[in-house]
Amino acid sequence: MALIGNANLGKTTLFNKLCGLKQKTGNYPGVTVDKNKGFFEHQDQKIELIDLPGISSLFPKSSDEELVVQYLMETPENEFPDKLIVLANALNMKRSLYLFDQVRDLNKPMVLAINFSELAKKRGIFIDVDKLSAQLGVPVILVDAKHKTGLDELKDALLEKTDIVERDIHFVRESDLDTLLSFKKITNSEHPYTAFLQLANGGGDYSKFAEHHGVNIKEWKTNESILRYKFLGKLVEQSVEIDKSKAIDFTTQLDRVLTHNVWGYVIFLAILFGIFQAIFLLAAYPMDWIDSGIASLSSWTSDTLPEGYFSDLLSQGLIPGIGGVLIFVPQIAILFFLFALLEESGYMQRIVFLMDKFMQRFGMSGKSVVPMISGMACAVPAIMSARTIENTKERMITILITPLMTCSARIPVYIVIIGLIIPDDKFVGIFQVQGLMLMGMYLLGIVMSLIVALVLKAIIKTKFKSYLLIDMPEYLVPEIKSVLISVWNNVRSFVWDAGRIILATSIILFVLATNGGEKFKNAETVLSKTTQQENVPQEKIDAFKLENSYLGIMGRSIEPAIEPLGYDWKIGIALISSLAAREVFVSTMSTIYSINSDEELTIRDKLKKERSANGSLAFGFATSVSLLLFYAFALQCLSTVAVTYKETKSIKWTGLQFLYMTLLAYFAAFIAFQLLK
């Protein structure tokens, strides 16, 4: 006997339950694919069972699938199994019967085993086995491999003699039938479908026949799928009853709540709310420890190492710069940990399903939700994941709006600025206001992305309409080991990718900030003349040198353009440097405010103390809100620009994305500052 079926249908479980420990593994002749054989006894008969690799259809797309098709098509009659066991899924009959229907037309002795029958009953799915068997012309057995249900009935069916009657041809159009039958005669194929597969999967002389008779192989395959699913749709409708009101399984009962038209959205928002509260509350202490530790390390390095340029580079450049990223590792780890829990539990797919109808109003589908949610971690892989969206319009809109989602690189900026304007101990009831503010920034990104999507929906035209097709997995208790591995890989990637950029940026910034022209070199003399003071305070000399360094000159050159947003030249430097990556903003500020500073202060304390030229707080409420909005909308990430071009192959759309996000950020920040100052 041979066991055949789609992957992930419990085929290996059924094989193991039937054969127990009586198994051996080898290789198929000429290939490295594993060949699993097992043995079991029933009614005094010893039965050898071959477990064929899982395949999706008889149109092979991998070496495994090619092997199975060759086995079915080319094995000599005297070596062919006495019977095939074709496995189907009781939870999704129409789709899993597609492979069976193809194999059925090979007219080999077979039994259809339908797995997950116990779970199907719990889900309100009831299969009329007798009716289905009569329609298909083969024995049909309900099994549940995991619980060993129906295995004896399956063994009985394997030993019963069955005559397979050739069916009417329903896998080609009537207009193509004569061509197929003439090809069957030429190749001496045993059955029409054998000829069809030779034509569809073959080459050489078969290709010449196809070309001579005007056969479009791709079109024939497409039509075969359409015709089979039409046939199977009617068959399943007649033999399978689905009554969700009778479902009693945990997954279905939970889905009634989590995918509800009203409560589904409420619960989704509540989960998001909980995530953002956790990001602040759980990470507060480790962040403070890291922040204080970096400040102490910087001060210790300055005091311990011999005075000199290298010592200053370490204590005022590299350590504060890298510390500006390390401080956010706890919050980013918590974010990835909670997202991994949602993914592992099976809830993320429910979000896709829940949001499909809603997303269609904005020119997208539920498939667009996956890149958008992924964009909350990083826009680069999120944009690449939009490849799964078939509709060109939906894919383009998704790519263009995904960078508006709040990614992990924005978290360092948000955390610092929110901490400047909202105290740690401020609560509304039991909820920390900082967490509410962070959630507000995430929601702002979502709302703005939908507004932009509406505009793009009107601009981009297409006649193609797509539909969401998604498998709902069982709800599972997340495996902590898998979750922790995922968190480790993501955090390591964040620290490594951001760290390399920040390391280089910190060195460049320090060099630019500690070198300059004549004014920089003769700062004390220039200040003595202009202030008419013989002993100018060192603090004033340091400030004057920074302002007249190469870095200061760069910042002051763009100050007129950013002054209406509430920014001075120091913030301007951070805006320029963070074009490489948003998180560089914090490390840049750490570096700038550490240069020539002997105080052992955390980055937040330094920013709170900073004063602008007119004596007001450099990071007052209006400026801080302006910065939050700027970084919420600006495309401060060259990697995202590069991947957008790679995925769209269009300078026009890549340029449009960068331009609209920059203008949106500028004017949002401008309006906020002018209203709040």
C-alpha positions as CSV (number, residue, x, y, z in Angstrom):
1,M,0.0,0.0,0.0
2,A,1.1,3.6,-0.5
3,L,0.0,6.7,1.5
4,I,-0.4,10.0,-0.4
5,G,-1.8,13.4,0.6
6,N,-1.1,17.1,1.1
7,A,1.5,18.2,3.6
8,N,0.4,19.0,7.1
9,L,-2.7,16.8,7.0
10,G,-1.5,14.3,9.6
11,K,-0.1,11.9,7.1
12,T,3.0,11.1,9.1
13,T,0.8,10.7,12.2
14,L,-1.4,8.2,10.4
15,F,1.7,6.3,9.1
16,N,3.1,6.1,12.6
17,K,-0.2,5.0,14.2
18,L,-0.6,2.2,11.6
19,C,3.0,0.9,11.6
20,G,4.2,1.7,15.1
21,L,7.9,0.9,15.5
22,K,8.0,-1.3,12.4
23,Q,9.5,1.3,10.1
24,K,12.6,1.8,8.1
25,T,14.0,4.8,6.2
26,G,15.9,4.7,2.9
27,N,16.3,6.8,-0.3
28,Y,14.4,6.6,-3.5
29,P,16.6,5.4,-6.4
30,G,18.8,8.2,-7.7
31,V,17.6,10.9,-5.3
32,T,18.3,12.0,-1.7
33,V,14.6,12.3,-0.7
34,D,13.8,10.0,2.3
35,K,11.7,6.9,1.6
36,N,9.7,5.8,4.6
37,K,8.4,2.2,4.7
38,G,6.5,0.5,7.5
39,F,4.7,-2.7,8.2
40,F,1.6,-3.8,10.0
41,E,-0.5,-7.0,10.2
42,H,-4.3,-7.3,9.8
43,Q,-6.5,-10.4,9.3
44,D,-3.4,-12.5,9.1
45,Q,-2.0,-10.4,6.3
46,K,1.3,-8.6,6.4
47,I,1.0,-5.2,4.8
48,E,3.8,-3.0,3.6
49,L,3.0,0.7,3.7
50,I,5.0,3.3,1.7
51,D,4.7,6.9,3.0
52,L,5.1,9.2,-0.1
53,P,6.2,12.8,0.4
54,G,3.4,15.3,0.9
55,I,2.3,17.1,-2.3
56,S,-0.3,19.8,-3.2
57,S,-1.2,18.5,-6.7
58,L,0.0,16.3,-9.6
59,F,1.5,19.4,-11.2
60,P,4.9,19.2,-9.4
61,K,6.7,22.4,-8.2
62,S,9.5,20.7,-6.2
63,S,11.7,17.7,-6.3
64,D,9.5,15.9,-3.7
65,E,6.4,16.5,-5.8
66,E,8.2,15.4,-9.0
67,L,9.2,12.1,-7.3
68,V,5.6,11.3,-6.3
69,V,4.2,12.1,-9.7
70,Q,6.9,9.9,-11.3
71,Y,6.1,7.1,-8.8
72,L,2.4,7.2,-9.7
73,M,2.9,7.6,-13.5
74,E,6.0,5.4,-14.2
75,T,6.0,2.5,-11.7
76,P,5.4,-0.7,-13.6
77,E,2.0,-2.4,-13.0
78,N,3.6,-5.4,-11.3
79,E,5.4,-3.1,-8.8
80,F,2.6,-0.7,-8.3
81,P,1.0,-0.8,-4.8
82,D,-2.1,-3.0,-4.5
83,K,-4.0,0.0,-3.1
84,L,-3.5,3.8,-2.6
85,I,-4.6,5.5,0.6
86,V,-5.4,9.1,-0.3
87,L,-5.7,11.4,2.8
88,A,-8.1,14.3,2.9
89,N,-8.9,16.9,5.6
90,A,-12.4,16.8,7.2
91,L,-12.0,20.5,8.2
92,N,-11.5,21.6,4.6
93,M,-13.0,19.0,2.3
94,K,-13.3,21.0,-1.0
95,R,-9.6,22.0,-1.0
96,S,-8.1,18.7,0.2
97,L,-10.2,16.7,-2.2
98,Y,-8.5,18.4,-5.2
99,L,-5.5,16.1,-5.0
100,F,-7.8,13.0,-4.4
101,D,-9.8,13.9,-7.5
102,Q,-6.7,14.1,-9.6
103,V,-5.4,10.7,-8.3
104,R,-8.9,9.2,-8.8
105,D,-8.7,9.8,-12.5
106,L,-5.6,7.6,-12.7
107,N,-8.1,4.8,-12.1
108,K,-5.9,3.0,-9.5
109,P,-7.4,0.9,-6.6
110,M,-7.7,3.3,-3.7
111,V,-9.3,4.2,-0.4
112,L,-10.1,7.8,0.7
113,A,-9.3,8.3,4.3
114,I,-10.7,11.6,5.8
115,N,-8.6,12.7,8.8
116,F,-9.5,15.0,11.7
117,S,-13.1,13.5,11.8
118,E,-13.4,13.9,15.6
119,L,-12.4,17.6,15.5
120,A,-14.8,18.1,12.5
121,K,-17.8,16.9,14.5
122,K,-16.8,19.3,17.3
123,R,-16.8,22.1,14.7
124,G,-20.2,21.2,13.4
125,I,-19.0,19.5,10.2
126,F,-20.9,16.2,9.5
127,I,-19.9,14.0,6.5
128,D,-22.3,11.5,4.9
129,V,-19.7,8.8,4.1
130,D,-22.1,6.5,2.1
131,K,-23.2,9.4,-0.2
132,L,-19.7,10.6,-0.7
133,S,-18.4,7.0,-1.4
134,A,-21.2,6.5,-4.0
135,Q,-20.4,9.8,-5.7
136,L,-16.6,9.2,-5.9
137,G,-16.8,5.5,-6.6
138,V,-14.3,4.5,-3.9
139,P,-14.5,3.4,-0.3
140,V,-14.5,6.4,2.1
141,I,-13.3,6.0,5.8
142,L,-13.5,8.6,8.5
143,V,-10.3,8.5,10.7
144,D,-8.7,10.5,13.4
145,A,-5.0,9.6,13.4
146,K,-4.2,11.4,16.6
147,H,-6.9,9.5,18.6
148,K,-6.6,6.2,16.6
149,T,-10.3,6.5,15.5
150,G,-11.3,4.5,12.4
151,L,-8.0,2.7,11.9
152,D,-9.5,-0.8,12.0
153,E,-12.2,0.2,9.5
154,L,-9.4,1.6,7.3
155,K,-7.4,-1.7,7.5
156,D,-10.5,-3.6,6.6
157,A,-11.1,-1.4,3.5
158,L,-7.5,-1.9,2.4
159,L,-8.0,-5.7,2.2
160,E,-11.4,-5.6,0.5
161,K,-11.4,-6.1,-3.3
162,T,-12.5,-2.9,-5.1
163,D,-13.2,-2.3,-8.8
164,I,-12.4,1.2,-9.9
165,V,-14.8,2.3,-12.7
166,E,-13.5,5.0,-15.1
167,R,-15.4,8.2,-14.7
168,D,-16.6,10.8,-17.2
169,I,-14.0,13.3,-18.1
170,H,-14.6,16.5,-16.2
171,F,-11.2,18.1,-16.1
172,V,-11.0,19.6,-19.6
173,R,-13.4,21.8,-21.6
174,E,-15.5,20.0,-24.2
175,S,-13.8,22.0,-26.9
176,D,-10.4,20.5,-25.8
177,L,-11.7,16.9,-25.4
178,D,-10.9,15.8,-29.0
179,T,-7.4,17.1,-28.8
180,L,-6.8,15.2,-25.5
181,L,-8.2,12.0,-26.9
182,S,-6.0,12.2,-30.0
183,F,-3.0,12.8,-27.8
184,K,-4.0,9.7,-25.8
185,K,-3.9,7.6,-28.9
186,I,-0.5,8.9,-30.0
187,T,1.1,8.1,-26.6
188,N,-0.9,4.9,-26.0
189,S,-1.8,6.3,-22.6
190,E,-3.9,4.0,-20.4
191,H,-6.3,6.7,-19.3
192,P,-7.3,10.2,-20.5
193,Y,-5.9,11.8,-17.4
194,T,-2.6,10.0,-17.8
195,A,-2.4,11.6,-21.2
196,F,-3.3,14.9,-19.7
197,L,-0.5,14.8,-17.2
198,Q,2.0,13.7,-19.8
199,L,1.1,16.7,-21.9
200,A,1.0,19.1,-18.9
201,N,4.2,17.9,-17.2
202,G,6.1,16.5,-20.2
203,G,8.5,18.0,-22.7
204,G,10.2,17.2,-26.0
205,D,7.7,15.6,-28.5
206,Y,4.8,16.5,-26.2
207,S,5.7,20.2,-26.5
208,K,5.8,19.8,-30.3
209,F,2.3,18.3,-30.2
210,A,1.0,21.1,-28.0
211,E,2.5,23.7,-30.3
212,H,1.1,22.0,-33.4
213,H,-2.4,21.7,-32.0
214,G,-2.4,25.2,-30.4
215,V,-2.6,23.8,-26.8
216,N,-1.9,26.4,-24.1
217,I,-0.5,24.2,-21.3
218,K,-0.9,26.9,-18.6
219,E,-4.5,27.6,-19.7
220,W,-5.3,23.8,-19.6
221,K,-3.9,23.6,-16.0
222,T,-5.9,26.6,-15.0
223,N,-9.1,25.2,-16.5
224,E,-8.5,21.9,-14.9
225,S,-8.4,23.6,-11.5
226,I,-11.6,25.5,-12.2
227,L,-13.5,22.5,-13.5
228,R,-12.4,20.2,-10.6
229,Y,-13.4,22.8,-8.0
230,K,-16.8,23.2,-9.6
231,F,-17.3,19.5,-9.5
232,L,-16.0,19.2,-5.9
233,G,-18.1,22.2,-4.8
234,K,-21.4,20.4,-5.8
235,L,-20.2,17.1,-4.4
236,V,-19.3,18.6,-1.0
237,E,-22.5,20.5,-0.9
238,Q,-24.5,17.3,-1.2
239,S,-22.5,15.1,1.2
240,V,-21.1,17.5,3.8
241,E,-23.3,19.4,6.3
242,I,-21.8,22.3,8.1
243,D,-23.8,23.6,11.1
244,K,-21.6,26.0,13.1
245,S,-24.4,26.4,15.7
246,K,-23.6,22.8,16.8
247,A,-19.8,23.4,17.1
248,I,-18.5,22.7,20.5
249,D,-14.7,22.8,20.0
250,F,-12.6,25.4,21.8
251,T,-11.4,27.1,18.6
252,T,-14.8,27.7,17.2
253,Q,-16.2,28.9,20.5
254,L,-13.3,31.3,21.0
255,D,-13.7,32.5,17.4
256,R,-17.3,33.4,18.0
257,V,-16.0,36.1,20.3
258,L,-12.6,37.1,18.8
259,T,-13.9,37.4,15.3
260,H,-17.3,39.0,16.3
261,N,-18.4,42.0,14.2
262,V,-18.3,44.2,17.3
263,W,-16.5,42.5,20.2
264,G,-13.7,41.3,17.8
265,Y,-12.6,44.9,17.3
266,V,-13.0,45.9,20.9
267,I,-10.8,42.9,22.1
268,F,-8.2,43.7,19.4
269,L,-7.9,47.3,20.6
270,A,-7.8,46.1,24.2
271,I,-4.9,43.8,23.4
272,L,-3.1,46.6,21.7
273,F,-3.7,48.8,24.7
274,G,-2.3,46.1,27.0
275,I,0.8,45.8,24.9
276,F,1.6,49.5,25.1
277,Q,1.0,49.7,28.8
278,A,3.3,46.7,29.2
279,I,6.0,48.3,27.1
280,F,6.3,51.2,29.6
281,L,5.4,49.5,32.9
282,L,7.6,46.4,32.6
283,A,10.5,48.1,31.0
284,A,10.8,51.1,33.4
285,Y,13.3,49.6,35.8
286,P,15.7,47.9,33.3
287,M,15.7,51.1,31.2
288,D,16.6,53.2,34.2
289,W,19.4,50.8,35.1
290,I,20.8,50.8,31.6
291,D,20.5,54.6,31.3
292,S,22.3,55.2,34.6
293,G,24.9,52.5,33.8
294,I,25.7,54.2,30.5
295,A,26.0,57.6,32.1
296,S,28.3,56.1,34.8
297,L,30.4,54.2,32.3
298,S,30.9,57.4,30.2
299,S,31.9,59.3,33.3
300,W,34.2,56.5,34.5
301,T,35.9,56.3,31.1
302,S,36.5,60.1,31.1
303,D,38.0,60.0,34.6
304,T,40.0,56.8,34.2
305,L,41.6,57.1,30.8
306,P,44.4,59.6,30.1
307,E,43.2,62.9,28.7
308,G,43.2,63.0,25.0
309,Y,41.2,62.8,21.8
310,F,40.7,59.0,21.9
311,S,39.4,59.2,25.5
312,D,36.9,61.9,24.6
313,L,35.8,59.9,21.5
314,L,35.0,57.0,23.8
315,S,33.4,58.9,26.7
316,Q,31.6,61.6,24.7
317,G,31.0,59.9,21.4
318,L,30.8,56.1,21.2
319,I,29.5,55.2,24.7
320,P,26.6,57.8,24.7
321,G,25.8,57.0,21.1
322,I,25.6,53.2,21.6
323,G,23.9,53.7,24.9
324,G,21.2,55.6,23.1
325,V,20.1,52.3,21.5
326,L,20.8,49.8,24.3
327,I,18.5,51.7,26.6
328,F,15.5,50.7,24.5
329,V,16.3,46.9,24.3
330,P,13.9,46.1,27.2
331,Q,11.0,47.8,25.5
332,I,11.7,46.4,22.1
333,A,12.2,42.9,23.6
334,I,8.8,43.2,25.3
335,L,7.2,44.4,22.0
336,F,8.6,41.4,20.0
337,F,7.8,39.0,22.9
338,L,4.1,40.0,22.9
339,F,3.8,40.0,19.1
340,A,5.4,36.5,19.0
341,L,2.8,35.3,21.5
342,L,0.0,36.6,19.2
343,E,1.6,34.9,16.2
344,E,2.2,31.5,18.0
345,S,-1.2,31.4,19.5
346,G,-3.0,31.7,16.1
347,Y,-4.6,35.1,16.9
348,M,-2.7,37.0,14.2
349,Q,-4.6,35.2,11.4
350,R,-7.8,36.2,13.1
351,I,-6.8,39.8,12.9
352,V,-6.3,39.4,9.1
353,F,-9.7,37.9,8.8
354,L,-11.3,40.4,11.1
355,M,-9.9,43.4,9.2
356,D,-10.6,42.2,5.6
357,K,-13.9,43.9,5.0
358,F,-12.7,47.0,6.7
359,M,-9.5,47.2,4.6
360,Q,-11.5,46.8,1.4
361,R,-13.0,50.2,1.9
362,F,-9.4,51.7,1.6
363,G,-8.5,49.9,-1.6
364,M,-6.8,46.9,0.2
365,S,-7.7,43.5,1.6
366,G,-7.1,41.5,4.7
367,K,-3.8,40.3,3.2
368,S,-2.6,43.9,3.5
369,V,-2.9,43.7,7.3
370,V,0.0,41.2,7.5
371,P,2.6,43.7,6.1
372,M,1.0,46.5,8.1
373,I,1.3,44.6,11.4
374,S,4.8,43.5,10.4
375,G,5.5,47.1,9.8
376,M,5.1,47.6,13.6
377,A,8.4,45.7,13.9
378,C,10.2,46.9,10.7
379,A,9.0,48.3,7.4
380,V,11.7,46.6,5.3
381,P,10.6,42.9,5.7
382,A,7.0,44.2,5.9
383,I,7.2,45.7,2.4
384,M,8.8,42.6,1.1
385,S,6.0,40.5,2.5
386,A,3.5,42.4,0.3
387,R,4.6,40.1,-2.5
388,T,1.9,37.7,-1.5
389,I,-0.8,40.3,-2.5
390,E,-1.8,39.4,-6.1
391,N,-3.8,42.5,-6.8
392,T,-1.3,45.2,-8.2
393,K,-3.3,48.1,-6.8
394,E,-3.7,46.6,-3.3
395,R,0.0,45.7,-3.3
396,M,1.1,49.2,-4.4
397,I,-1.1,50.9,-1.8
398,T,0.2,48.5,0.9
399,I,3.8,49.2,0.1
400,L,3.3,53.0,0.0
401,I,1.5,53.2,3.4
402,T,3.4,50.6,5.4
403,P,6.2,53.0,6.5
404,L,3.5,55.1,8.3
405,M,3.0,52.2,10.8
406,T,4.9,52.8,14.0
407,C,8.0,50.6,13.7
408,S,10.4,49.5,16.5
409,A,12.9,52.2,15.2
410,R,10.5,54.9,16.2
411,I,10.1,53.6,19.8
412,P,13.4,55.1,21.0
413,V,12.3,58.6,19.7
414,Y,8.8,58.2,21.2
415,I,10.0,57.0,24.6
416,V,12.5,59.8,25.1
417,I,10.1,62.6,24.0
418,I,7.0,61.2,25.7
419,G,9.2,61.0,28.9
420,L,10.1,64.7,28.5
421,I,6.5,65.9,28.5
422,I,4.7,63.3,30.7
423,P,6.1,62.3,34.1
424,D,6.6,58.6,34.9
425,D,4.2,58.7,37.9
426,K,1.2,60.2,36.0
427,F,-1.7,57.7,35.8
428,V,-5.4,57.8,34.7
429,G,-6.9,55.3,37.1
430,I,-4.7,52.2,36.8
431,F,-3.3,53.2,33.4
432,Q,0.0,54.9,32.9
433,V,-0.4,58.0,30.8
434,Q,2.9,57.4,29.0
435,G,1.5,54.0,27.8
436,L,-1.7,55.7,26.7
437,M,0.4,58.3,24.8
438,L,2.5,55.6,23.1
439,M,-0.7,53.7,22.0
440,G,-2.0,57.1,20.7
441,M,1.1,57.3,18.5
442,Y,0.5,53.8,17.1
443,L,-3.1,54.6,16.4
444,L,-2.1,57.9,14.8
445,G,0.1,55.9,12.4
446,I,-2.7,53.5,11.6
447,V,-5.3,56.3,11.0
448,M,-2.9,58.3,8.8
449,S,-2.0,55.2,6.8
450,L,-5.7,54.6,6.1
451,I,-6.3,58.3,5.1
452,V,-3.4,58.1,2.6
453,A,-4.7,54.7,1.4
454,L,-8.1,56.4,0.6
455,V,-6.3,59.0,-1.5
456,L,-4.2,56.4,-3.3
457,K,-7.3,54.3,-3.9
458,A,-8.7,57.2,-6.0
459,I,-5.4,57.7,-7.8
460,I,-4.4,54.1,-8.7
461,K,-6.9,52.4,-11.0
462,T,-7.4,48.6,-11.6
463,K,-10.2,46.3,-12.8
464,F,-8.9,43.3,-10.9
465,K,-10.8,42.3,-7.8
466,S,-9.2,40.0,-5.2
467,Y,-10.6,37.8,-2.5
468,L,-9.1,36.7,0.9
469,L,-8.3,33.0,1.2
470,I,-6.9,32.1,4.6
471,D,-6.5,29.0,6.8
472,M,-7.5,29.5,10.4
473,P,-5.1,27.5,12.6
474,E,-6.1,25.9,15.9
475,Y,-5.5,28.1,18.9
476,L,-2.4,26.8,20.6
477,V,-0.5,27.6,23.8
478,P,2.6,29.4,22.6
479,E,5.8,27.4,23.0
480,I,8.0,29.6,25.2
481,K,11.2,28.3,23.7
482,S,10.1,29.3,20.2
483,V,8.9,32.7,21.4
484,L,12.2,33.4,23.2
485,I,14.2,32.3,20.1
486,S,12.1,34.7,18.0
487,V,12.6,37.5,20.5
488,W,16.3,36.9,20.6
489,N,16.7,36.9,16.8
490,N,14.7,40.1,16.4
491,V,16.4,42.0,19.2
492,R,19.8,40.9,18.1
493,S,19.0,42.0,14.5
494,F,17.8,45.4,15.8
495,V,20.9,46.0,18.0
496,W,23.3,44.7,15.3
497,D,21.7,46.6,12.4
498,A,21.1,49.8,14.4
499,G,24.4,49.5,16.2
500,R,26.5,49.4,13.1
501,I,24.9,52.6,11.8
502,I,25.1,54.3,15.2
503,L,28.7,53.3,15.7
504,A,29.7,54.9,12.4
505,T,27.4,57.9,13.0
506,S,28.8,58.5,16.5
507,I,32.3,58.6,15.2
508,I,31.5,60.9,12.3
509,L,29.4,63.2,14.6
510,F,32.2,63.4,17.2
511,V,34.8,64.2,14.6
512,L,32.6,66.9,13.0
513,A,31.8,68.3,16.5
514,T,35.4,68.5,17.7
515,N,36.8,70.2,14.6
516,G,36.2,73.4,12.9
517,G,37.5,76.6,11.3
518,E,39.3,79.6,12.8
519,K,36.4,80.5,15.1
520,F,36.5,77.0,16.5
521,K,40.2,76.9,17.0
522,N,40.4,80.3,18.6
523,A,37.1,80.1,20.5
524,E,38.5,81.6,23.8
525,T,40.2,84.5,22.0
526,V,37.1,85.3,19.9
527,L,34.8,85.2,23.0
528,S,37.2,87.4,25.0
529,K,37.0,90.0,22.3
530,T,33.3,89.9,21.8
531,T,32.4,89.7,25.5
532,Q,35.3,91.9,26.7
533,Q,36.0,89.3,29.4
534,E,39.5,88.0,30.2
535,N,38.4,84.8,31.8
536,V,35.5,83.4,29.8
537,P,33.7,80.5,31.6
538,Q,34.6,77.1,30.1
539,E,30.9,76.3,29.7
540,K,30.5,79.2,27.2
541,I,33.7,78.3,25.4
542,D,32.4,74.7,24.9
543,A,29.1,75.9,23.7
544,F,30.7,78.4,21.3
545,K,33.1,75.7,19.9
546,L,30.2,73.3,19.3
547,E,28.2,75.9,17.5
548,N,31.2,76.8,15.2
549,S,32.3,73.2,14.6
550,Y,31.7,71.6,11.3
551,L,28.7,69.9,12.8
552,G,27.3,73.2,14.2
553,I,27.8,74.9,10.8
554,M,25.7,72.1,9.2
555,G,23.0,72.5,11.8
556,R,22.8,76.2,11.5
557,S,22.6,76.0,7.7
558,I,19.2,74.3,7.9
559,E,18.0,76.1,11.0
560,P,15.9,78.7,9.0
561,A,13.9,75.8,7.4
562,I,13.2,74.0,10.7
563,E,12.8,77.0,13.1
564,P,9.1,77.2,12.3
565,L,8.8,73.7,13.6
566,G,10.3,74.7,16.9
567,Y,13.7,73.1,16.3
568,D,17.2,74.6,16.8
569,W,20.4,73.7,14.9
570,K,21.2,70.9,17.3
571,I,17.9,69.1,16.6
572,G,18.6,69.9,12.9
573,I,21.8,67.8,13.1
574,A,19.8,64.9,14.6
575,L,17.2,65.2,11.8
576,I,20.0,65.0,9.2
577,S,21.8,62.1,10.8
578,S,18.6,60.1,11.4
579,L,17.9,60.0,7.6
580,A,20.0,56.8,7.8
581,A,17.7,55.3,10.5
582,R,15.2,56.9,12.8
583,E,16.7,55.5,16.0
584,V,19.9,57.4,15.3
585,F,18.1,60.6,16.5
586,V,18.4,59.5,20.1
587,S,22.1,58.5,19.8
588,T,22.8,61.7,18.0
589,M,21.3,63.8,20.8
590,S,23.2,61.6,23.3
591,T,26.4,62.4,21.5
592,I,25.8,66.1,21.0
593,Y,24.8,66.7,24.6
594,S,27.7,64.6,25.9
595,I,30.5,66.5,24.1
596,N,32.5,68.6,26.5
597,S,30.1,67.6,29.3
598,D,31.5,66.4,32.6
599,E,28.1,65.8,34.3
600,E,27.0,62.3,34.9
601,L,23.4,62.7,33.6
602,T,21.1,60.4,31.7
603,I,20.0,61.4,28.2
604,R,16.6,62.4,29.4
605,D,18.0,64.6,32.2
606,K,20.3,66.3,29.7
607,L,17.5,67.1,27.3
608,K,15.3,68.4,30.1
609,K,18.1,70.8,31.1
610,E,18.8,72.0,27.6
611,R,17.9,75.7,26.8
612,S,17.5,77.3,23.4
613,A,19.2,80.6,22.5
614,N,16.3,82.7,23.9
615,G,16.6,80.9,27.3
616,S,13.4,78.8,26.9
617,L,13.4,75.0,27.2
618,A,14.7,73.5,24.0
619,F,12.4,70.6,24.4
620,G,9.2,72.3,25.6
621,F,5.7,70.9,25.1
622,A,5.2,72.4,21.7
623,T,8.6,71.4,20.3
624,S,8.2,67.8,21.8
625,V,4.7,67.3,20.2
626,S,6.1,68.7,16.9
627,L,9.0,66.2,17.0
628,L,6.6,63.3,17.8
629,L,4.5,64.2,14.7
630,F,7.5,64.7,12.5
631,Y,8.9,61.2,13.3
632,A,5.5,59.7,13.1
633,F,5.2,60.6,9.4
634,A,8.7,61.2,8.0
635,L,10.4,58.5,6.0
636,Q,13.7,58.7,8.0
637,C,15.0,55.3,6.8
638,L,17.1,54.8,3.7
639,S,16.7,51.0,3.9
640,T,12.9,51.5,3.4
641,V,13.5,53.7,0.4
642,A,15.8,51.1,-1.1
643,V,13.4,48.2,-0.6
644,T,10.5,50.2,-2.0
645,Y,12.4,50.7,-5.2
646,K,13.4,47.1,-5.2
647,E,9.8,45.9,-4.9
648,T,8.1,48.4,-7.2
649,K,11.0,48.8,-9.7
650,S,9.7,52.4,-10.0
651,I,11.6,55.7,-9.3
652,K,8.2,57.4,-9.6
653,W,6.5,55.5,-6.8
654,T,9.6,55.5,-4.6
655,G,10.0,59.2,-5.0
656,L,6.3,59.8,-4.3
657,Q,6.5,57.8,-1.1
658,F,9.5,59.8,0.2
659,L,8.0,63.1,-0.9
660,Y,4.5,62.7,0.5
661,M,5.8,61.4,3.8
662,T,8.3,64.3,4.2
663,L,5.7,66.9,3.3
664,L,3.2,65.3,5.6
665,A,5.7,65.3,8.5
666,Y,6.8,68.9,7.9
667,F,3.4,70.4,7.8
668,A,2.0,68.3,10.7
669,A,5.0,69.4,12.8
670,F,4.6,73.0,11.7
671,I,0.9,73.2,12.5
672,A,1.3,71.5,15.9
673,F,4.1,73.9,17.0
674,Q,2.4,77.0,15.8
675,L,-0.8,76.1,17.6
676,L,0.9,75.0,20.9
677,K,3.8,77.5,21.3
